[in-house]
């Protein structure tokens, strides 16, 4: 799901949900909202811009669930969702 420009390229961020965050960021940066309208990815998500695909909203929910699972005591021992 994560697209790297060069083979063997990895993320600098090694936190638990970094791969989902990177996927969400790349999904949003490829939309017309960010490319043509020069808006921030957050603005594009909040305004529900029509150029943002449903995949980006699903990634946002997955990222939220991953971050929530780190905090949630019941899930802390099971590991974060999405990894």
The 8 nearest C-alpha neighbors of each residue, nearest first, counted from 0:
[[1, 2, 22, 19, 18, 3, 21, 26],
 [2, 0, 22, 3, 21, 18, 25, 19],
 [1, 3, 0, 4, 22, 25, 5, 21],
 [4, 2, 5, 8, 1, 6, 9, 7],
 [3, 5, 2, 6, 8, 7, 1, 9],
 [6, 4, 3, 8, 7, 2, 9, 1],
 [5, 7, 8, 3, 4, 9, 2, 1],
 [6, 8, 5, 9, 3, 4, 10, 2],
 [7, 9, 6, 5, 3, 10, 4, 11],
 [10, 8, 7, 11, 3, 12, 6, 5],
 [9, 11, 12, 13, 8, 18, 17, 21],
 [10, 12, 13, 9, 17, 14, 8, 18],
 [11, 13, 10, 14, 17, 18, 9, 15],
 [12, 14, 11, 17, 15, 10, 16, 18],
 [15, 13, 17, 12, 16, 18, 11, 10],
 [14, 16, 17, 13, 79, 82, 18, 65],
 [17, 15, 19, 18, 14, 65, 20, 66],
 [18, 16, 20, 14, 19, 15, 12, 21],
 [17, 19, 21, 20, 16, 22, 1, 10],
 [20, 18, 22, 21, 17, 16, 62, 23],
 [19, 21, 17, 23, 18, 22, 24, 16],
 [22, 20, 24, 18, 19, 23, 17, 25],
 [21, 23, 19, 25, 1, 24, 20, 26],
 [24, 22, 26, 20, 21, 25, 58, 55],
 [23, 25, 21, 27, 22, 26, 28, 20],
 [24, 26, 28, 22, 27, 23, 21, 29],
 [27, 25, 23, 24, 29, 28, 55, 22],
 [28, 26, 24, 29, 25, 30, 40, 23],
 [27, 29, 25, 30, 33, 26, 24, 40],
 [28, 30, 27, 26, 25, 31, 34, 33],
 [31, 29, 32, 27, 28, 33, 51, 50],
 [32, 30, 34, 35, 33, 50, 29, 36],
 [31, 33, 36, 30, 34, 35, 50, 43],
 [34, 32, 37, 38, 31, 28, 30, 36],
 [35, 33, 31, 37, 32, 36, 30, 29],
 [36, 34, 31, 37, 32, 33, 38, 30],
 [35, 37, 32, 38, 33, 34, 31, 39],
 [38, 36, 33, 35, 34, 32, 39, 31],
 [39, 37, 33, 36, 32, 42, 40, 43],
 [38, 40, 42, 41, 33, 43, 37, 32],
 [41, 39, 43, 42, 27, 44, 33, 38],
 [40, 42, 44, 39, 43, 45, 38, 46],
 [43, 41, 45, 39, 40, 44, 46, 38],
 [42, 44, 40, 41, 46, 48, 45, 32],
 [45, 43, 41, 47, 42, 46, 40, 48],
 [44, 46, 42, 47, 43, 41, 48, 40],
 [45, 47, 43, 48, 44, 42, 41, 49],
 [48, 46, 44, 45, 43, 49, 51, 42],
 [47, 49, 46, 50, 43, 51, 44, 32],
 [50, 48, 51, 47, 52, 32, 43, 46],
 [49, 51, 48, 31, 30, 32, 52, 47],
 [50, 52, 49, 48, 30, 53, 55, 27],
 [53, 51, 54, 55, 50, 56, 49, 30],
 [52, 54, 56, 55, 57, 51, 58, 50],
 [55, 53, 57, 52, 56, 58, 26, 51],
 [56, 54, 58, 57, 53, 52, 26, 23],
 [55, 57, 59, 53, 58, 54, 60, 52],
 [56, 58, 54, 60, 59, 55, 61, 53],
 [59, 57, 61, 55, 56, 60, 23, 62],
 [58, 60, 56, 62, 57, 61, 55, 63],
 [61, 59, 63, 57, 62, 58, 64, 56],
 [60, 62, 58, 64, 63, 59, 65, 57],
 [61, 63, 65, 59, 60, 64, 19, 58],
 [64, 62, 60, 66, 61, 65, 67, 59],
 [65, 63, 67, 61, 62, 66, 68, 60],
 [64, 66, 80, 62, 68, 79, 63, 67],
 [67, 65, 63, 69, 68, 64, 62, 16],
 [68, 66, 64, 70, 69, 65, 63, 71],
 [67, 69, 71, 79, 65, 70, 66, 74],
 [70, 68, 66, 67, 75, 71, 79, 65],
 [71, 69, 67, 68, 72, 75, 66, 74],
 [72, 70, 68, 74, 73, 69, 75, 67],
 [71, 73, 75, 74, 70, 76, 69, 68],
 [74, 72, 71, 75, 76, 77, 68, 70],
 [75, 73, 77, 76, 68, 71, 72, 78],
 [74, 76, 72, 78, 77, 69, 73, 71],
 [75, 77, 74, 78, 73, 72, 79, 69],
 [78, 76, 74, 75, 79, 73, 80, 68],
 [77, 79, 75, 76, 74, 80, 68, 69],
 [80, 78, 68, 65, 69, 81, 82, 77],
 [81, 79, 65, 82, 64, 68, 78, 61],
 [80, 82, 65, 79, 61, 19, 16, 62],
 [81, 80, 79, 16, 15, 78, 65, 18]]
